[in-house]
């Protein structure tokens, strides 16, 4: 079931950009509350007081960068979904952020409709796949060196591939005729075996191992 009444935090040191994004987020139907921060330290203070459903995070900020804030959030608040706003879309940079546990990436020139689409996708599906992610995948075909695919059960492999089709947990559970609790148990095992943090990491794993091809 899709979550409604979402709480979203926004961190960006540019006041004009932040206020504009703030106004945009408040127009989204499923967003109930939006809070803002001017740097990573302010963002972490907000999260420690009350974790949100998702954050939209600029990487280049004073006091504490978005990269450092993302590392802390991934470690201490793994249920918070993270969407990065960046001008840097080089493959090596995107893969570094995937390793941290980022759930999606947006260019700073993104259209408002894609912001809403990406936000709902990371909340509902744990990741947002767009051209930034796909291009990074194409430019990094080497594997991680971890031989894990042989240890995935047939059901785990099935769930891995369905995850990569951008289905929600409810859709996957219904298709496989299993409970959502069973799905999440399998997904946890898959994340451990593949050494991934999010579904973005699972997508990268599947591409590297040749299970799927990007269009």
Backbone as JSON, one array per atom type, in Angstrom:
{
  "sequence": "XXXXXXXXXXXXXXXXXXXXXXXXXXXXXXXXXXXXXXXXXXXXXXXXXXXXXXXXXXXXXXXXXXXXXXXXXXXXXXXXXXXXXXXXXXXXXXXXXXXXXXXXXXXXXXXXXXXXXXXXXXXXXXXXXXXXXXXXXXXXXXXXXXXXXXXXXXXXXXXXXXXXXXXXXXXXXXXXXXXXXXXXXXXXXXXXXXXXXXXXXXXXXXXXXXXXXXX",
  "N": [[0.84, -1.2, 0.0], [0.55, 2.21, -0.84], [2.22, 4.83, 0.82], [0.71, 7.58, 2.37], [0.45, 11.1, 3.25], [3.12, 12.09, 3.58], [6.2, 12.95, 5.16], [8.68, 15.19, 4.41], [12.04, 16.23, 4.21], [14.14, 18.92, 3.3], [17.3, 19.85, 2.16], [19.42, 22.43, 1.38], [21.82, 24.85, 0.62], [21.44, 27.17, -0.8], [19.35, 29.78, -0.63], [17.27, 30.79, -2.3], [16.89, 28.7, -4.14], [16.2, 26.66, -2.34], [13.82, 27.65, -1.14], [12.18, 27.77, -3.36], [12.0, 25.04, -4.07], [10.81, 24.14, -1.76], [8.26, 25.33, -1.87], [7.34, 23.98, -4.12], [7.29, 21.26, -3.25], [5.26, 21.35, -1.37], [3.03, 21.39, -2.92], [2.59, 18.83, -3.74], [0.49, 16.05, -3.81], [0.63, 13.86, -2.01], [2.29, 14.7, -0.02], [2.54, 15.76, 3.22], [3.91, 17.27, 5.17], [6.66, 19.53, 5.17], [10.01, 20.23, 5.88], [12.86, 22.4, 6.24], [16.42, 22.75, 5.71], [19.62, 24.36, 5.91], [22.06, 23.23, 5.66], [24.04, 20.2, 6.07], [24.38, 19.65, 8.82], [22.22, 20.97, 10.09], [20.18, 19.52, 8.92], [20.6, 16.92, 9.98], [20.02, 17.43, 12.65], [17.27, 17.92, 12.52], [16.42, 15.38, 11.71], [17.23, 13.76, 13.84], [15.49, 14.66, 15.78], [12.99, 14.02, 14.71], [12.54, 11.52, 12.52], [12.06, 11.7, 8.98], [9.99, 10.61, 6.17], [11.35, 10.84, 3.78], [14.21, 12.48, 2.3], [15.39, 15.32, 0.47], [18.33, 16.19, -0.95], [20.99, 18.41, -1.29], [24.34, 18.21, -2.43], [26.61, 19.85, -2.16], [27.29, 21.75, 0.35], [27.87, 24.13, 3.01], [29.42, 23.82, 6.33], [28.42, 21.09, 6.95], [28.71, 18.71, 4.49], [26.52, 17.41, 1.9], [27.24, 14.82, 1.23], [28.58, 13.84, 3.53], [26.49, 14.03, 5.34], [24.68, 12.23, 4.2], [26.04, 9.8, 4.53], [25.94, 9.53, 7.32], [23.16, 9.41, 7.74], [22.45, 7.11, 6.3], [23.72, 5.19, 7.86], [22.68, 5.52, 10.47], [19.96, 6.02, 10.22], [18.51, 4.12, 8.46], [16.01, 3.71, 7.3], [15.14, 6.05, 6.22], [14.52, 7.55, 3.19], [16.62, 8.68, 0.55], [17.09, 11.29, -1.71], [19.08, 12.66, -4.13], [20.14, 15.86, -5.19], [22.03, 17.02, -7.79], [24.77, 18.4, -9.72], [26.7, 16.89, -10.69], [27.12, 14.17, -12.57], [28.8, 12.14, -13.25], [29.86, 8.78, -13.8], [31.56, 7.48, -11.91], [31.17, 9.04, -9.67], [28.42, 8.79, -9.16], [28.29, 6.04, -8.6], [29.76, 5.95, -6.26], [28.04, 7.27, -4.53], [25.91, 5.47, -4.62], [27.06, 3.37, -3.22], [27.06, 4.44, -0.69], [24.36, 4.45, -0.12], [22.31, 5.84, -1.38], [19.06, 6.54, -2.71], [18.07, 7.62, -5.05], [18.66, 9.87, -7.85], [18.78, 13.22, -8.99], [19.09, 15.67, -11.51], [20.0, 19.12, -11.17], [18.64, 20.64, -12.94], [16.19, 19.57, -13.26], [12.76, 18.85, -14.17], [9.71, 19.91, -12.54], [7.69, 17.88, -12.44], [9.15, 15.52, -12.52], [10.48, 15.55, -10.11], [8.41, 15.01, -8.29], [7.64, 12.47, -9.2], [10.01, 11.02, -8.75], [10.3, 11.25, -5.98], [8.04, 9.84, -4.97], [8.68, 7.36, -5.99], [11.05, 6.54, -4.64], [10.04, 6.26, -2.1], [7.97, 4.37, -2.39], [9.14, 2.25, -3.83], [11.77, 2.04, -3.14], [13.78, 2.94, -4.77], [14.78, 5.12, -7.48], [14.88, 4.92, -10.82], [16.47, 6.47, -13.39], [17.76, 8.33, -16.24], [20.25, 9.15, -15.32], [21.05, 7.16, -13.5], [20.98, 4.9, -15.19], [22.9, 5.55, -17.14], [25.2, 5.65, -15.58], [25.33, 2.96, -14.86], [25.85, 1.74, -17.33], [28.42, 2.58, -17.81], [29.91, 1.29, -16.01], [30.71, -1.68, -16.01], [32.1, -3.6, -14.72], [32.24, -6.1, -12.19], [31.72, -6.34, -8.59], [33.47, -8.05, -7.54], [32.63, -9.83, -5.69], [31.57, -13.0, -5.19], [28.5, -13.89, -5.24], [26.15, -14.66, -6.44], [25.72, -17.4, -6.77], [24.87, -18.14, -4.32], [22.37, -17.16, -4.02], [19.03, -18.08, -3.57], [16.53, -19.7, -5.64], [14.08, -18.41, -5.29], [14.94, -16.0, -4.16], [16.42, -14.96, -6.28], [14.37, -14.61, -8.09], [12.88, -12.61, -6.8], [14.8, -10.6, -6.76], [14.98, -9.98, -9.53], [12.37, -9.07, -10.02], [12.33, -6.84, -8.38], [14.04, -5.22, -9.83], [12.43, -4.57, -11.91], [11.02, -2.48, -11.06], [8.75, -2.84, -9.46], [6.41, -2.51, -6.78], [6.69, -3.48, -3.26], [4.19, -4.58, -2.5], [3.08, -5.28, -5.0], [4.94, -7.19, -5.87], [4.68, -9.13, -3.85], [2.01, -9.92, -4.23], [2.18, -10.97, -6.81], [3.87, -13.17, -6.43], [2.46, -14.52, -4.61], [2.92, -14.41, -1.82], [3.33, -13.26, 1.58], [3.77, -9.8, 2.54], [5.55, -9.56, 4.62], [7.09, -11.88, 4.32], [8.21, -11.29, 1.85], [9.85, -9.04, 2.55], [11.6, -10.27, 4.31], [12.97, -11.99, 2.55], [14.08, -10.02, 0.9], [15.8, -8.68, 2.65], [17.69, -10.71, 3.09], [18.73, -10.91, 0.5], [19.89, -8.37, 0.16], [21.95, -8.55, 2.04], [23.46, -10.73, 1.03], [24.29, -9.75, -1.44], [25.67, -7.59, -0.72], [24.5, -5.05, -0.79], [22.87, -1.88, -0.25], [20.47, -0.67, -0.91], [17.66, -0.81, -3.23], [18.69, 0.35, -5.49], [21.32, -0.44, -5.38], [20.88, -3.18, -5.72], [19.94, -3.21, -8.32], [22.24, -2.39, -9.68], [23.89, -4.57, -9.08], [22.52, -6.65, -10.43], [22.79, -5.82, -13.09], [25.59, -5.84, -13.37], [26.1, -8.55, -13.09], [24.93, -9.55, -15.32], [22.28, -10.28, -15.35], [20.22, -8.61, -16.1], [19.63, -6.3, -18.78], [20.18, -2.92, -19.59], [17.99, -0.74, -21.29]],
  "CA": [[0.0, 0.0, 0.0], [1.33, 3.43, -0.92], [2.14, 5.69, 2.0], [0.21, 8.94, 2.18], [0.82, 12.02, 4.33], [4.56, 11.97, 3.71], [7.03, 14.02, 5.72], [9.87, 15.33, 3.56], [12.97, 17.28, 4.6], [14.91, 19.45, 2.17], [18.54, 20.52, 2.58], [20.12, 23.14, 0.31], [22.34, 26.09, 1.21], [21.01, 28.31, -1.6], [18.03, 30.13, -0.1], [16.28, 30.92, -3.37], [16.61, 27.34, -4.63], [15.52, 25.91, -1.28], [12.46, 28.14, -0.97], [11.42, 27.35, -4.54], [11.73, 23.61, -3.93], [9.88, 24.01, -0.64], [6.92, 25.62, -2.38], [6.97, 22.89, -5.03], [6.98, 20.05, -2.48], [3.98, 21.54, -0.68], [1.93, 21.19, -3.88], [2.46, 17.41, -4.05], [-0.71, 15.53, -3.16], [0.91, 12.91, -0.93], [3.19, 15.31, 0.96], [1.81, 16.44, 4.29], [4.76, 18.21, 5.9], [7.99, 19.76, 4.61], [10.9, 21.05, 6.7], [14.03, 22.79, 5.47], [17.71, 22.94, 6.38], [20.57, 25.06, 5.04], [23.28, 22.43, 5.56], [23.88, 18.84, 6.56], [24.26, 19.63, 10.27], [20.84, 21.32, 10.4], [19.35, 18.4, 8.48], [20.73, 15.84, 10.95], [19.3, 17.84, 13.86], [15.86, 17.67, 12.24], [16.18, 13.94, 11.64], [17.36, 13.21, 15.19], [14.28, 15.03, 16.51], [11.87, 13.25, 14.13], [12.92, 11.05, 11.18], [11.03, 11.86, 7.95], [9.9, 9.5, 5.21], [12.35, 11.03, 2.73], [14.9, 13.77, 2.24], [15.97, 15.76, -0.8], [19.6, 16.65, -0.41], [22.06, 18.96, -2.12], [25.61, 17.65, -1.98], [27.61, 20.87, -1.88], [26.79, 22.67, 1.36], [28.85, 24.44, 4.05], [29.27, 23.25, 7.68], [28.47, 19.65, 6.7], [28.31, 18.46, 3.11], [25.48, 16.42, 1.69], [27.87, 13.5, 1.23], [28.79, 13.43, 4.92], [25.17, 13.84, 5.95], [24.11, 11.0, 3.65], [26.71, 8.67, 5.19], [25.39, 9.42, 8.68], [21.76, 8.99, 7.65], [22.42, 5.71, 5.87], [24.18, 4.35, 8.96], [21.88, 5.65, 11.69], [18.53, 6.09, 9.91], [18.44, 3.43, 7.16], [14.66, 3.72, 6.74], [14.9, 7.34, 5.57], [14.89, 7.5, 1.77], [17.42, 9.84, 0.18], [17.09, 11.71, -3.11], [20.18, 13.61, -4.28], [20.17, 16.88, -6.24], [23.44, 17.2, -8.1], [25.2, 18.77, -11.07], [27.74, 15.92, -11.03], [26.49, 12.9, -12.96], [29.82, 11.21, -13.71], [29.56, 7.43, -13.33], [32.29, 7.15, -10.69], [30.55, 9.8, -8.59], [27.12, 8.17, -8.88], [28.52, 4.75, -7.96], [30.2, 6.22, -4.89], [26.83, 7.57, -3.77], [25.17, 4.22, -4.49], [27.69, 2.62, -2.14], [26.62, 5.04, 0.58], [22.98, 4.03, 0.1], [21.35, 6.79, -1.95], [17.94, 5.86, -3.36], [17.77, 8.2, -6.35], [19.46, 11.03, -8.23], [18.14, 14.17, -9.89], [19.86, 16.82, -11.95], [19.44, 20.37, -10.67], [17.8, 21.24, -13.99], [15.06, 18.67, -13.39], [11.42, 19.41, -14.25], [8.94, 19.65, -11.32], [6.97, 16.61, -12.49], [10.06, 14.42, -12.23], [10.73, 15.57, -8.67], [7.3, 14.29, -7.65], [7.75, 11.07, -9.61], [11.17, 10.43, -8.08], [10.01, 11.19, -4.54], [7.13, 8.72, -4.72], [9.34, 6.12, -6.35], [11.97, 6.09, -3.59], [9.23, 5.87, -0.94], [7.18, 3.17, -2.71], [9.92, 1.16, -4.45], [13.11, 2.09, -2.58], [14.75, 3.55, -5.68], [14.27, 5.78, -8.67], [15.77, 4.66, -11.96], [16.34, 7.43, -14.49], [18.89, 8.31, -17.16], [21.49, 9.31, -14.55], [21.39, 5.83, -12.99], [21.23, 3.99, -16.3], [24.17, 5.91, -17.77], [26.25, 5.21, -14.66], [25.4, 1.51, -14.97], [26.47, 1.38, -18.61], [29.84, 2.92, -17.78], [30.6, 0.51, -14.98], [30.28, -3.05, -16.25], [32.88, -4.53, -13.9], [31.57, -6.53, -10.97], [32.33, -5.93, -7.33], [34.43, -9.05, -7.13], [32.03, -10.68, -4.68], [30.84, -14.09, -5.83], [27.34, -14.11, -4.38], [24.96, -15.12, -7.17], [25.49, -18.83, -6.58], [24.26, -18.33, -3.02], [20.98, -16.71, -4.05], [18.08, -19.15, -3.87], [15.71, -19.41, -6.82], [13.09, -17.4, -4.91], [15.65, -14.74, -3.99], [16.74, -14.47, -7.61], [13.09, -14.16, -8.66], [12.56, -11.34, -6.17], [15.79, -9.65, -7.27], [14.61, -9.55, -10.88], [11.13, -8.29, -9.93], [12.74, -5.55, -7.83], [14.64, -4.44, -10.9], [11.35, -4.15, -12.8], [10.41, -1.32, -10.4], [7.48, -3.17, -8.84], [6.36, -2.22, -5.35], [6.62, -4.69, -2.44], [2.84, -5.16, -2.58], [2.92, -5.9, -6.32], [5.76, -8.4, -5.9], [4.06, -10.1, -2.95], [0.81, -10.44, -4.89], [2.56, -11.79, -7.96], [4.47, -14.41, -5.96], [1.52, -15.1, -3.65], [3.55, -14.49, -0.51], [3.02, -12.09, 2.4], [4.77, -8.74, 2.45], [6.57, -9.88, 5.61], [7.98, -12.85, 3.69], [8.98, -10.54, 0.84], [10.9, -8.23, 3.17], [12.61, -11.19, 4.83], [13.8, -12.38, 1.4], [14.82, -8.85, 0.42], [16.89, -8.47, 3.6], [18.71, -11.72, 2.79], [19.35, -10.56, -0.78], [20.76, -7.22, 0.4], [23.13, -9.04, 2.75], [24.26, -11.58, 0.15], [24.86, -8.97, -2.53], [26.35, -6.44, -0.11], [23.84, -3.84, -1.27], [22.15, -1.13, 0.79], [19.14, -0.3, -1.4], [17.31, -1.41, -4.51], [19.62, 0.87, -6.49], [22.44, -1.37, -5.34], [20.45, -4.45, -6.31], [19.9, -3.0, -9.77], [23.63, -2.4, -10.14], [24.35, -5.95, -8.96], [21.9, -7.45, -11.49], [23.41, -5.41, -14.35], [26.98, -6.3, -13.39], [26.13, -10.0, -13.23], [24.34, -9.93, -16.59], [20.91, -10.76, -15.21], [19.35, -7.73, -16.87], [20.3, -5.32, -19.63], [19.5, -1.64, -19.65], [17.57, -0.41, -22.65]],
  "C": [[0.88, 1.25, 0.0], [1.13, 4.28, 0.33], [1.66, 7.08, 1.61], [0.76, 9.81, 3.31], [2.33, 11.96, 4.63], [5.18, 13.2, 4.37], [8.35, 14.04, 4.95], [10.73, 16.47, 4.09], [13.82, 17.64, 3.39], [16.13, 20.18, 2.7], [19.26, 21.11, 1.37], [20.57, 24.48, 0.87], [21.94, 27.33, 0.41], [19.55, 28.65, -1.26], [16.96, 30.18, -1.18], [15.89, 29.55, -3.91], [15.8, 26.56, -3.61], [14.07, 26.35, -1.13], [11.58, 27.75, -2.17], [11.04, 25.89, -4.47], [10.72, 23.36, -2.82], [8.45, 24.26, -1.1], [6.43, 24.51, -3.3], [6.52, 21.65, -4.25], [5.61, 20.16, -1.81], [2.78, 21.39, -1.62], [1.69, 19.71, -4.17], [1.35, 16.79, -3.19], [-0.41, 14.66, -1.94], [1.83, 13.47, 0.15], [2.38, 16.12, 1.96], [2.63, 17.54, 4.94], [6.13, 18.31, 5.25], [8.77, 20.64, 5.57], [12.19, 21.3, 5.92], [15.27, 22.95, 6.34], [18.67, 23.57, 5.39], [21.89, 24.31, 4.91], [23.04, 21.06, 6.19], [23.7, 18.77, 8.06], [22.84, 19.97, 10.71], [19.9, 20.18, 10.04], [19.4, 17.26, 9.51], [20.0, 16.17, 12.25], [17.8, 17.61, 13.69], [15.54, 16.18, 12.3], [16.28, 13.3, 13.01], [16.1, 13.51, 16.0], [13.09, 14.21, 16.02], [12.25, 12.81, 12.71], [11.77, 11.22, 10.19], [10.89, 10.58, 7.13], [11.01, 9.6, 4.18], [13.02, 12.38, 2.88], [15.34, 14.04, 0.81], [17.19, 16.58, -0.42], [20.53, 17.18, -1.49], [23.39, 18.46, -1.58], [26.6, 18.71, -1.51], [27.04, 21.93, -0.96], [27.9, 22.95, 2.38], [28.53, 23.72, 5.35], [29.35, 21.73, 7.64], [27.93, 19.38, 5.31], [27.18, 17.45, 3.05], [26.02, 15.0, 1.72], [28.05, 12.99, 2.66], [27.46, 13.19, 5.63], [24.53, 12.54, 5.48], [24.74, 9.76, 4.3], [26.12, 8.45, 6.59], [23.96, 8.88, 8.65], [21.65, 7.52, 7.26], [22.78, 4.77, 7.01], [23.21, 4.35, 10.13], [20.37, 5.7, 11.45], [18.27, 5.42, 8.55], [17.04, 3.43, 6.52], [14.32, 5.03, 6.04], [15.4, 7.27, 4.13], [15.57, 8.81, 1.37], [17.44, 10.08, -1.32], [18.1, 12.84, -3.26], [19.92, 14.57, -5.44], [21.62, 17.18, -6.55], [23.66, 17.69, -9.53], [26.22, 17.76, -11.57], [27.11, 14.56, -11.32], [27.51, 11.9, -13.52], [29.6, 9.85, -13.04], [30.26, 7.12, -12.01], [31.7, 7.84, -9.48], [29.23, 9.16, -8.18], [27.31, 6.83, -8.17], [28.99, 4.93, -6.51], [28.99, 6.52, -4.01], [25.94, 6.34, -3.61], [25.73, 3.38, -3.34], [27.29, 3.14, -0.77], [25.2, 4.59, 0.9], [21.94, 5.01, -0.39], [20.3, 6.04, -2.75], [17.59, 6.42, -4.74], [18.55, 9.48, -6.58], [18.67, 11.91, -9.19], [19.12, 15.26, -10.25], [19.2, 18.08, -11.41], [18.58, 21.09, -11.7], [16.52, 20.43, -14.19], [13.72, 19.42, -13.45], [10.64, 19.05, -12.98], [8.23, 18.3, -11.3], [7.87, 15.43, -12.15], [10.43, 14.39, -10.75], [9.65, 14.78, -7.93], [7.38, 12.8, -7.95], [8.88, 10.37, -8.86], [10.91, 10.26, -6.59], [9.11, 10.0, -4.22], [7.81, 7.39, -5.01], [10.28, 5.63, -5.25], [11.19, 5.65, -2.34], [8.53, 4.53, -1.19], [8.03, 1.98, -3.12], [11.36, 1.09, -3.97], [14.16, 2.64, -3.54], [14.04, 4.24, -6.84], [15.29, 5.61, -9.78], [15.48, 5.67, -13.06], [17.6, 7.38, -15.35], [20.23, 8.44, -16.42], [21.97, 7.94, -14.06], [21.77, 4.9, -14.13], [22.58, 4.28, -16.97], [25.34, 5.48, -16.89], [26.44, 3.71, -14.73], [26.14, 1.09, -16.24], [27.98, 1.6, -18.57], [30.61, 2.17, -16.71], [30.14, -0.93, -15.08], [31.05, -4.04, -15.41], [32.12, -4.87, -12.63], [32.32, -6.08, -9.74], [33.37, -6.91, -6.85], [33.89, -10.01, -6.09], [31.19, -11.75, -5.37], [29.65, -14.48, -4.95], [26.17, -14.74, -5.11], [24.68, -16.59, -6.94], [24.8, -19.1, -5.26], [22.86, -17.77, -2.94], [20.08, -17.9, -4.38], [17.26, -18.76, -5.09], [14.65, -18.36, -6.49], [13.74, -16.04, -4.72], [16.01, -14.13, -5.34], [15.49, -13.93, -8.29], [12.72, -12.79, -8.1], [13.53, -10.25, -6.62], [15.37, -9.1, -8.62], [13.32, -8.72, -10.88], [11.41, -6.92, -9.34], [13.26, -4.65, -8.94], [13.63, -3.99, -11.95], [10.56, -2.99, -12.21], [9.0, -1.6, -9.91], [7.54, -2.83, -7.36], [6.37, -3.53, -4.56], [5.26, -5.37, -2.49], [2.63, -5.88, -3.91], [3.72, -7.2, -6.41], [5.14, -9.49, -5.03], [2.83, -10.73, -3.58], [1.17, -11.36, -6.04], [3.11, -13.15, -7.52], [3.59, -15.16, -4.96], [2.2, -15.4, -2.31], [3.15, -13.24, 0.27], [4.1, -11.04, 2.22], [5.88, -8.97, 3.47], [7.58, -10.87, 5.04], [8.83, -12.19, 2.62], [10.13, -9.78, 1.48], [11.97, -9.1, 3.81], [13.56, -11.64, 3.72], [14.67, -11.21, 0.95], [16.0, -8.55, 1.35], [18.04, -9.45, 3.33], [19.46, -11.38, 1.5], [20.31, -9.39, -0.61], [22.06, -7.65, 1.08], [24.04, -9.81, 1.8], [24.94, -10.79, -0.97], [25.64, -7.76, -2.03], [25.81, -5.12, -0.66], [23.12, -3.16, -0.11], [20.7, -0.84, 0.38], [18.85, -1.04, -2.69], [18.14, -0.84, -5.65], [20.85, -0.04, -6.55], [22.1, -2.72, -5.93], [20.39, -4.36, -7.83], [21.31, -3.06, -10.34], [24.17, -3.83, -10.13], [23.81, -6.79, -10.12], [22.5, -7.11, -12.85], [24.82, -5.95, -14.45], [27.07, -7.8, -13.62], [25.46, -10.49, -14.52], [22.94, -10.47, -16.51], [19.92, -9.92, -15.99], [20.23, -6.83, -17.73], [19.5, -4.05, -19.63], [19.17, -1.31, -21.09], [18.37, 0.77, -23.16]]
}
